[in-house]
């Protein structure tokens, strides 16, 4: 069914948008959707994952969704890009950057009849929903493969910043590796940037020089995988299936499946009485955050089977961060038989034993 064929009933029945917002947000006109991309649509990582999802959403829902590329995290460029679409009648604006958060909040207040969604954002409201994925699930599965395939037990992880959404992927990666190899360690180097191939190359080369034989990542480019292939070792990717860039080295990837989240969420917006979560949407493998792109032919079938069994368990409700869990200093972070709550993920500033951090 086309979104434009879904009747917008709530506003008509209540007599106005302001009343409709009290029960849920309803567009006064049929939905017209547009994307603002943080970077180039062919960046190989974060933005390209959205571009691929956009094409899938278009095809599965018989709509056309325009986009604009290269909108940096600067209010002076975000606002005019969004307003150009709004002035042309687009009433569902999707952003793709953490740095859009405050500007999208301001836009949602200025344009209360427009729906706003923003990936990796932190702001929410009656017509604004930020969303991000439970990337620790897919990174845990990739960690299992890394632990199983490492001959040395020494894993590496090239990461951007030591913040919650990155720290939980590091911890999950090590926890997955430990499930397959109880002596596995994960050495982390932070580049200080989401997209800096020069620093990523230097970090990955330093890891290979230290005898690390599997390199994971939470940065935007495939550079760590390319270095792994150059050095004759393995890697695991992030954002997309990075076997495209390093088919011999990349064992698996933690890959976004945004179409699985966006398609049903946009249908909710179109149907009316949309109620954005006041804390933002946080989908896992089951609902369209990330999933594991698995696997390189080098990974033995028995390893793949164990990983897929864990994937099934996660979809069925298994909580990876279930206690007892202590950090590297021995402080209890999750009590026995308890599970980490969402607030605990977002403020995660600690690492599990086996993680070795380097700047």
N, C-alpha and C positions, 0 to 999 in steps of 0.2 A: 504494500500500500504506500502510495506517495504521502509524505508528510503534509503536503499542501492540500490533500483531500480529507484530512482529519478536521472535522468541524470545530471551530473555536467557540464553544458554547458558554463557558463559565462567565466570561465578561458580559455577554449578552443577557444571561439569566440574572446576573447580580446587578446589572445596570451601570457597571463602571469598573475600571481597572483597580482603583484604590480599594474597593470592597473585595475584589477577587484576590488581591495580594494578601488580605487577612487570612484567607483559607489556603492560599497557594498562588503562585504566579501564573497568569494566563496572558499569552500574547494577544493583542487586539487585532492582529492580522495574521494570515497564514505565515509560517516560518520561512525566512530567507536567511541562509547560513553563510558565514564567511570566516576565513581563518587569517590570523596574523602570525606569520612565522618569524621566530627569533633570528634564524640564520638562513642560509641557502638551502633550498629544498633537496639538494643533492649533496648534503654535507657528509653523507655516509653514516650518520648516527642519529642523534636526537631529532632533528628537524626532518630528516628523511623518513624516519619512522612515522611521523605525523602525515607526511605527504602520501605515503603508502596507505595509511589508514583512511585518509580523505578519499582517495580513489576507490577504495573498497566500499566505503559508506555511500559514495555516489552511485556505484553500480548496484548495490543491494537495495537501495531505496529510491532509485530512479529520480535523482535530483542532481543539480549542478551546484557545486560549492566553490566559489572563487577564493583566491588567497593572495596575499602580498608577502614577499620574502624580505628578509634582512631588516626587520624592525627591531632595533636594539632596545635594551632595557633603559630607555630614557623617556621620561614623560612627554617631552617636547616632540618626540617622534611617534610614540604610541598613540597619543590622543588624536592627532590629525589622521593617522592611518585608519583608526577605528571610525572616526567621524565621517570620513569619506564614504565608507560603506553604509553607515547609518543614514546619511543624506541621500543615498541611492536606494533606500528602502530595506536594507538588510537589518534584521531585527534579532539575530542570534550571532553573537560575535565570540569566536573561540580564540583565546590566546595560548601561547606556548612557552611561557617563561616565568620563573620565579620573580624576576624584576618587574613584571607587569602588575604585580599584586596591588600596590597602592593606587596606581593609575586606573586599573580596572574597577577598584572600589569607587573612585571618584566618578568614573564614567557611569557606573551602575546607578549612582545617586542622581546624576545629571539626566540620565535617560531611563526613567523607571519603567518604560514600556518595552525596553529591549532586554533580552536575556544575554548574560555574559557567563562564559565558562573559561577557566584558565588552568592550564596544566602546570603543576608544581607551584601553584600560588598559595598564599596564606590568608587571603581575605575572602569573606563570604557575606551574603545578604539575601534579601527576598528574591532578587533577580540575578544573583551572582553565586556561582559555585566553583570553587577551586577543586582540582582533582589530581591525584597522583597514585602510583601503584605500589603494591606491597613487594617491592623488588627483592626484599630479603628471601622471599620464597624461591624465586628462580635462581638467585645467586647461591642459595643453600644447595640446590640441586647441581649447579655448576661446580661448587666446591666439592661435592661428592665425587664428581668425575675427575677433578683436578687431583684430589687425594689418592684416588685409585690409580691414576696414570703416572703420578710422579715416582721416579726411581729413587730420588734423594729424600723425599718428604719435605723438601724446601720449596714452598710456593711463594709467589710474589703477587702484589696487587698494586696497580698504578691507579691512584685516586686523585680527585680534584681538591676537595676541601674536607677538613675534619668536622663535618656537621652531621646531624642526625641521619638524614636520608642516605648519606655515604657510609657513616659508621655502621648502620645496621646491615648494609651489604657486606662490609668487611667481616663483621662478626659472624654473619650467616655463612659466608664463604668458608671461614675457618671451622665453624661447627659442622658443616657438611663434609669438609676434608677429614676431620677427626673421626667421623662415622666410618670412613673407609680406611683411614690410617691413623691410629691413635697417637702417633708421634709427629704428625704433620704440623708445620708452622707456616704462618703467612706473614711475610715481610711487606710492609706498606710504605710506599713513597708518595707523598702529596705534592702535586705539581703547582697548586695554588691557582689553577685555571681549569675551566671546563674544556676548553679547546685550545691546546697549545702543543702541536705535534713535535716541536723541538724539545720541550721539556719532557714530553711523554717518551720520546726516543731515548733521551739521556737516562731517564728512570729505568726503562726496560733494559737498556744495555748494562746499566749498573747491576741490575738483578741477575742477568745472565752471567756477568763476571763473577758474581758471588756464588755461582753454582745452583741457582734457582732454575728449575726445569719446567715449571708451569706458571704462566703469568696471567692473572685475572685483571679486570679493570672496571673502573667507574669514571670514565672520561669519555669525551664525545667523538674522538677519532679512532680509527682502527690501527693507529700507529703501534701500540704494544703488540698487537697480533702480527703485524708485518715484521717487527723486530724479532719476535719469537721464531717466525719462519726463517728469517735470515740466519739466526743463530742455531737452528736445528733443534729447537725445543718446542714445547706446547704452550697454548694459551686458551683462555676462555673469554668470549666477547661480551659486550654490553650494548644495549639499545636495539641492535638488529643482529641478524645472523651474519657474523663477520667472516664466515668461510668464503664469502665473496672476495675478500682481500687476501686471506691467508689460508687456502684450502688444506694445506698439509698440516699447519700448526694448530688452527682453531678447532678445539674438541667439541665445543658447544657454545651457546651464547644465551645470556639473559635478554630476551627480546620483547619489546613492547607489542601488545596486541590491542591497540587503542580502539580499533573498530568494534571490538567486542563490548567495550564500555560505551563508546560514543553513540553507536547506532540506537541501542535501547534508551539511552539517556535523552537523546534528541527527540525520540518519539514521545517521551514523557513531557518534554517541553512543548511539543506540538499539540499534545492531547489536552493541555490545560491543567490548572491546579498543580503545577509543578512546585515541589517543595524541596529546594536545595538544602542539603545537609548544613546545619550551622557550623559544622566542623570540617566541611569539605568531604568529597567522596574519596574513598581509599580502597579501590578494588584489588583483589588478589588474582591468582591464576584463574579461579573459577569465573570471575566476573569481568575480566579484561584489563588487568594491569599489565604484568609481564608474564611470560611463559618461557620454558626452556626450548631453544632451538637445538635439537639433538638428533643425531650426533655424528661426529667424524667416524669414518669407517675404521679408524685405528682403535676405537673404544670397544672392548670385548662385549659380547652380547650379555654376559652375566652381570657386567657393570651397568649397562643400559637398563636391564630388567630391574635391578635394585633401585636405580634412580626413578624409573617410571612407577615403581611401587610406592616410593615416597611421594611422588607427584600425586598419585591417586589418593594417598592418605591426606595430603594437604587439601586437595579439593573436597575431601570428605569432612574436613574440619580440624585436622591436626594442627596444633600450634607449635611452631618451631622453637620459639623462645619460652619454653616451659621449664620451671625451676626444678631443682636448685641450680642457679647460675651465679657464679662469682666472676668478678673482673680480675685483671692481671695483678691487682694489689691484694686480692683475697677478700674484698668486700662483697657481701651478698647483694646481688642486684635483682634477682628474682627468687622468691621463696619456693621451697619444695611444693609441688603440686599446684603452684600458681602460674599464671601466664602474664607476660608483659602486656600492659594495656597500650592503647594507641598513643596516649600522652607520653608514655615511656619511650616509645620509638622516636618520636619527633625530638625529644630532648636528649637522646642518647649521646653521651660524651665519654663513654667508657669502652673498653675492649676486653674480650674474653681471653683467657690464658691461651697462649699459642700465637697471638698476634704480636708482631714486632713492628713498631712504628718508627719511621724515619722521615725527616723533612727532605 
